[in-house]
Structure formats: structure tokens, C-alpha cells
Amino acid sequence: MAVEALGSAPRTKVAPWNDPTVRGWVFQVVVVGLVGLLAWYLVDNTITNLERQKIASGFHYLGREAGFEIGDTMVEYSPASTYARAIYVGMLNTLKVSVLGIIMATFLGTLLGIGRLSNNWLLSKICEWYVEAFRNVPLLLWLFLFYKLISEAFPGPRQAISAFWGTVFLSNRGVYFPVPLADAVFKWMGVALLVAIAGAWALHRWARRRQDATGQPFPSIIAGTGLIVGLPVLVWLLGGAPHHMSWPALKGFNFDGGSVIQPEFTALLFGLVLYTSAFVAEIVRSGILALHKGQTEAAAALGLTRGQSMRLVLLPQALRVIVPPMTSQYLNITKNSSLAIAIGYPDLVASINVTINQTGQAIENVLIIMAAYLSVSLSISAFMNWYNKRIALRER
Amino acid sequence: MTDVPVGERKQLAPPVDDSGPLGWIRRNLFSSWGNGITTVVLIAALAWILSWFLDWAVFTANFTASTGAECRGQGACWALIREKLRLIFFGTFPYEQQWRPLLAIIAMLAMLITTSDRRMWRPWRLLAIWSVGSFVTFLLMFGQIHIPLSLFLAVALVVGGVGLAFRQGIGTPLEMNAYRALAAVGAVGLVLRFAGILPAWKLPITPFSYVETGLWGGLPVTMILATYGLLFAFPYGILLALGRRSNLPLIKGLCVGFIELIRGVPLISLLIMASVMLPLFLPTGVTFDKFLRAQVAVILFAGAYIAETVRGGLQSLPKGQFEAADAMGLNYAQKTALIILPQALRVVIPPLINTFIGFFKDTSLVLIIGIFDFLNTANQALVDPAWAGYPGEVYLFAAFVYFIFCYSMSRYSKYLEVELNKGTRR
């Protein structure tokens, strides 16, 4: 019939240059061809230039001796180590700043975001001023300001400010504090800590399952914390409680012994945390504001306390709004940690920059930077996406 | 309670008066014990910090010293700012010519402020504002501009091409023929020019002395990098966003790959790449201005972020808009430019301004490759040994300037968000 005839009518032949599919493919082939041509042109130029300037290519330089000092190293490193080692040390420093920055910025930002919603007018205004002041000025400027303040406002090592009964020293060379001398027991304490974390996690799961089945609550958070703190302490006591410390002491022009938090690191971490927490505060605030008022009222009507309703009703729902923008803030912290180079903290980009200057092999090094940041970014995204999926609304 | 007769019920105290200034204080500062304690503690802390800060910044500050040594032992040394003001704002631009960057800043501000007026949001008005504004800005900064013949030809080609695409089936035959002629003149001319048949003629405009980009510095550099970074990144970000939403798999793949690559790495790595790798990419002998290299890196970077913002706007459009445009028989260019983009861009203007604030701050990173932007010239003010030792004053001043720019832009973005949603709000 009419409908059927319409459906099965033979399609009028379209000229190929008017067929959208053909047009689409032609267009794609042309664009990809142009991009390919551009890439070929650039690669060709690069090869010619490299040959002309007699710059070696390939990653062989990674095995050669780096020959430069790195101020802050988490693993063993000396100028005699290889370039690969220097880049690895820089990468670890980037990760250290990023992880600490993410944790501290989340904490401070959440406090500020909740503070902005406070009933207390003064508190909410102060939080608002903080947010506006920090997010409207470049991070790099904060870094310079903090770094210069630390290195110029604090006294030199000889006039260092001592705190905690002469055990901690503040000077423009950094914060010196005592550390325990290395001992075999510490390795076992680390193992104990890992075991305790796994145990606490298992305990938490068991308690949850029991509560789902029987309704009986179990204080798994307190028990878990006890386990995580208690087990390493127990190992320490069993291992004979080694308590020899390395104390910082003035020797010549600088301190010797103990451990040090360098001013570059302090400035970088402070700058990242204070700057990013302003953005985190806005995200947390809008996440909580996005919740319907009825949720608070319903939780109160069920007889939950304020803490319980925050923890069990409001935060889980607010998190759904908060997590996606928070992910991009975490990525920003990681990427912004590369500003370390401006104040002389040896992060990944700083290590690589020295390597570029010494070897002249720009392409390989830029590739390493990109690969490193892309893999860190993708890992953070993957983790946050997994977390987001876990807390997402399960619709039946 | 209910069995007590009405007249004998215990009378409750009247509710606390919460009107007037006292009531406001009671409601907002002392509504409960905890609230009251918080208020008292905060006031004490604020008073302590403010008294210290005011003492340093105003009461014991030195505004008139002629060297840094005179400021020793006192509060803030604002005399340093007075002394270095022109260095901070204009960098190493020739001293007696510094009225030029000042006028350039004013021209760019005028351009940005007129653009922020919604009455100016018509294609021809925007085109006029930006071409005049940009011409004045760069003429003032460079002092001399030579416009090559190929630029005129390229403009003819673009105007003709755009006219042909958008006036298809609308314009009169005469109008269409004019576009065809323009496009043809542009295309043929460009081919002849590159074949070397047409001479390398340039239109010289030389009212002032020439100042190369290496001498530029301070606020104009920051404003040029941010403004023109965004201006050039805008069309290309839109193209990336459209490509990412396209049905064509190869185009989509290219765009997704590019956007994610750029967004996954820090701006610093792009700047380092621009400063060390770009010279390798170009044919031997071709050199590239350092300032232009930084500008290219900022544009590449900004485009990927703008693409993601614009994509949000494209996704917010209901499918019916696309289908209705198809049903009207519009071609892709007409559909996109006349139906889709006007609606999508309207939604993303406030987030785009926030992106712009981000770039205005991020341009400060160019100091790492040795360009004298506003933050870098502020750094230079600290180098002078006669004024050593007052970093706080200089950075606070620079922070204040950045704050004024960014804060006013964020207020404008908030205002637009309300203004643009007037029609859809209930």
C-alpha cells in the first residue's frame, strides 16, 4: 500500500558528488591527507635540521652520566647517575608534590566550601574573600611570593629559629627536623602497615556485610584505625624499640644531620594547595547547594543526627555532582606542579629541561615529558571514573 | 497541655526581634553559642592581622624613598613601586616611546569593553571593532607595519568563500557573481604570488620608529598573549568541537586525539616544545620570532580547552534543532553557522569567559621561555641591587593588577549568566 510503496520505492540514483556518504569520505581523505602532508613536511624538516646540526637521535643518551646535582631526591642519586635516573628522580618529585597537594587541597577546599555555606556571616565572607583572592591571581605569582618570602624573611642557618625545644630549626635553607636512624625494624614496620591496611579494609567489608544482613553496626572505622596504628607500633616494640635519632645541628654554614624540607618544596606545595583549594571550595559549595532541601529535612525526620545526615544522606549525593569537576582539579594540580621549574624545585620538567640543555635532544625529551604527564593524567582520570561509577546513582 | 483552659496556659515569651541592625547581628553572627564563639574568635584574629597589615602597608610604609636603603627598618617600601612603575608596566620598551604601549593598553581595553556590550554582538560590528582595535594596537606596538600583497589576496579569497557558502540560494545572482569574482581573484592571485609571478609588494605604514617584539614587555604583552591567543583559538576550537561531534570517524578520531593530547600535558611542556622544537620543525634558514612562538603555543593550548567548552554547548542543544535545519534543506555550513552555533555559543559564553580568565593567568608561564610578560617585568623590578629585599611589595602590587582584571571578568561572566538566561528562567 501507500506506506509500503514509499518504503520500498527504488531510490533514485544520486550522482556520486551529491551522495553524502561519498562526500563524507572524500572530505575525510582530503583532511587526513593534508594533516599527513603537514606531518611529513615537519618530520622531513626535522630530519634535515638534525643532520645539519649534527644532533644525535634516539634514546641512547638515557644511559649516559647526567653530571648534574638534584637538590631533593627520594631515592639514591648522585651526579654520576644516568640521565634515566635523573628523570626518574624528577618524576618521583612530581608525584610527591602532586599526591600531597591533592590530599591537602581536597581537605582545605572542603573546609572552605562548607565554611562559605555557614550560618555565620563573618565566616562565610572570610571564606569568600579567600576564594576570590586566590583564584584571581596567577599561581606562578603566588609561588614567587611564597618562595621569596621564605628565602628572604627567614633568617640564615646561623640565626635559625629553633622550635620544639631546639629539635626543629627554621631558616631560609628550609625546615630541619630530626629523623630516626635507619634500622632493620623499619622495613618490617612498613610490611606491618600494609598488612594492617589490608586487614582494616577486610574488616570494613565484613562489618558492612553483617550490617546489611543483620542490621547490627560494628565500629569498623575505629577498629580499623586502631589496627593501622597498632600493628606497626607492636612490630616496633617487638623489634626492640630502636629510638636512635639523627639530630640536626649547626656545622659551619649549614645544618648537618636530621632531615630537611626545602624552601622550594614548601613554596611549591603551599602555592599549589592554597590556589587549588579555592577552586575545590567552589566545587564543594555548588555540589552541596545542588541538593534539594527536602533531603536534609527527610534525614532529620528519620531521626538522624546532623553528622549522620551529612555522612549518610547529603555527602553521598553531593559527591555525584562534585567528583567530575574535582577530577579536573586533580589533573590541574598534577600539571601545575610543573611550575616547580620557575622556583627551582627539581621536578620532572626541571630535570628534563637540564637534560635538553646538556644533550640537545629536544624531541626525545619532550616526548618523555608528554608520555609521563599523559600516563599520570590518564591514571587519575581512570581512577576517578571508576570512583564516579561506584558512587553513581544506580537506576533500576 | 490541651486540658488546660486557654486563659490559664503559660504565656511564652515573644519571639526574639530579628529586624533592624541588632536583629541582623543576632541572626547572622550570634544565632547560637557555637556561632557566637566563632564570631568572637574570627573578629579577634581579623583585628590582629589587619592591625599588623595596615601598620606595615600604610602607617609605617615609605612612599618617598629614593633608594631601597632608606626603607630599611620600616614598613612597606611602596617607593619601590613608584620608582619601577614604568618598568613593571612596559618592560624594556624604549623609555621615551612608552606612551605607545600605554595607548595600546587603552586601545585593547576599549576593544574588550565595547565587545562586552551586548548591543555590539553583531558580526559586522564585532569585525569592525576588532579590526580597528587590532590595527591600532599593533601599529602602536610595532610602530611600523608592512602589509604584504598576499594578505589582501587571502582576505579576498576568504570573503568570497564565506559569501559563497552562506548566501547560497539567498543572494541575488549579481551578489553571488561578486563573491565568485572575489574568490577567483584571491585564489589566482595567491597561486601567482607563490609561483613568483606577482611581486612581493608590501603596503608600508610607518608613522613611528620600529620596535621589535624582543623589547616588548609588561602589561601589553600579557594582554596581547591572552587576547589574541583566545581570538585565534576561538574559531579553531569551534572547528575542533564540531569535528569531535562529527559522524565522520577519521575526523572525529583526529580531533579527539588532538584535544586529549593537549589537555593531558602541562602548558609548560608546550612552551618548551615551542621554544626548542619549533625551530627544528621549520625549513633551514626560516626563523620564527620568540614572541610569536609563545603565541602559537598559547593558541594551540587554548584551542583544546575552548573546544571542550564549546562541545558542552553543542551537547546541550536538542536533536530537533539539527533535524529541523536538515529538513529546511540547509547545507552543513548554513546549518552550523545559522542554526546550531548561535544557540550553542550563547550557552557557553559565561564558561568561555572563565576560560579566558584562566588564560589571562596562564600567560604568566611564558616567562619560563624568557618573554617579558607582566609577571616577568615585576620580577625584573626586584633585580636592581639598589632596591633589593622588597619582593612582597612588588608581588602584592602585581597580584592586585591581575586581581582587578580577573575579578572584573568573573563579575561580568556572572552578570551575563543571569542576563542571557532571562528568557528561559521561570
Boltz contact constraints between the chains, C-beta under 6 A:
constraints:
  - contact:
      token1: [A, 24]
      token2: [B, 248]
      max_distance: 6.0
  - contact:
      token1: [A, 28]
      token2: [B, 248]
      max_distance: 6.0
  - contact:
      token1: [A, 28]
      token2: [B, 250]
      max_distance: 6.0
  - contact:
      token1: [A, 28]
      token2: [B, 251]
      max_distance: 6.0
  - contact:
      token1: [A, 32]
      token2: [B, 250]
      max_distance: 6.0
  - contact:
      token1: [A, 42]
      token2: [B, 281]
      max_distance: 6.0
  - contact:
      token1: [A, 45]
      token2: [B, 281]
      max_distance: 6.0
  - contact:
      token1: [A, 45]
      token2: [B, 282]
      max_distance: 6.0
  - contact:
      token1: [A, 45]
      token2: [B, 283]
      max_distance: 6.0
  - contact:
      token1: [A, 46]
      token2: [B, 280]
      max_distance: 6.0
  - contact:
      token1: [A, 46]
      token2: [B, 281]
      max_distance: 6.0
  - contact:
      token1: [A, 49]
      token2: [B, 280]
      max_distance: 6.0
  - contact:
      token1: [A, 119]
      token2: [B, 31]
      max_distance: 6.0
  - contact:
      token1: [A, 120]
      token2: [B, 35]
      max_distance: 6.0
  - contact:
      token1: [A, 120]
      token2: [B, 38]
      max_distance: 6.0
  - contact:
      token1: [A, 121]
      token2: [B, 28]
      max_distance: 6.0
  - contact:
      token1: [A, 121]
      token2: [B, 29]
      max_distance: 6.0
  - contact:
      token1: [A, 122]
      token2: [B, 39]
      max_distance: 6.0
  - contact:
      token1: [A, 122]
      token2: [B, 42]
      max_distance: 6.0
  - contact:
      token1: [A, 123]
      token2: [B, 38]
      max_distance: 6.0
  - contact:
      token1: [A, 136]
      token2: [B, 403]
      max_distance: 6.0
  - contact:
      token1: [A, 136]
      token2: [B, 406]
      max_distance: 6.0
  - contact:
      token1: [A, 136]
      token2: [B, 407]
      max_distance: 6.0
  - contact:
      token1: [A, 137]
      token2: [B, 399]
      max_distance: 6.0
  - contact:
      token1: [A, 137]
      token2: [B, 402]
      max_distance: 6.0
  - contact:
      token1: [A, 137]
      token2: [B, 403]
      max_distance: 6.0
  - contact:
      token1: [A, 138]
      token2: [B, 361]
      max_distance: 6.0
  - contact:
      token1: [A, 138]
      token2: [B, 364]
      max_distance: 6.0
  - contact:
      token1: [A, 140]
      token2: [B, 364]
      max_distance: 6.0
  - contact:
      token1: [A, 141]
      token2: [B, 375]
      max_distance: 6.0
  - contact:
      token1: [A, 141]
      token2: [B, 398]
      max_distance: 6.0
  - contact:
      token1: [A, 141]
      token2: [B, 399]
      max_distance: 6.0
  - contact:
      token1: [A, 145]
      token2: [B, 395]
      max_distance: 6.0
  - contact:
      token1: [A, 148]
      token2: [B, 391]
      max_distance: 6.0
  - contact:
      token1: [A, 335]
      token2: [B, 266]
      max_distance: 6.0
  - contact:
      token1: [A, 338]
      token2: [B, 266]
      max_distance: 6.0
  - contact:
      token1: [A, 338]
      token2: [B, 268]
      max_distance: 6.0
  - contact:
      token1: [A, 342]
      token2: [B, 368]
      max_distance: 6.0
  - contact:
      token1: [A, 349]
      token2: [B, 268]
      max_distance: 6.0
  - contact:
      token1: [A, 362]
      token2: [B, 276]
      max_distance: 6.0
  - contact:
      token1: [A, 362]
      token2: [B, 277]
      max_distance: 6.0
  - contact:
      token1: [A, 366]
      token2: [B, 273]
      max_distance: 6.0
  - contact:
      token1: [A, 366]
      token2: [B, 277]
      max_distance: 6.0
  - contact:
      token1: [A, 369]
      token2: [B, 269]
      max_distance: 6.0
  - contact:
      token1: [A, 370]
      token2: [B, 265]
      max_distance: 6.0
  - contact:
      token1: [A, 373]
      token2: [B, 265]
      max_distance: 6.0
  - contact:
      token1: [A, 374]
      token2: [B, 264]
      max_distance: 6.0
  - contact:
      token1: [A, 377]
      token2: [B, 264]
      max_distance: 6.0
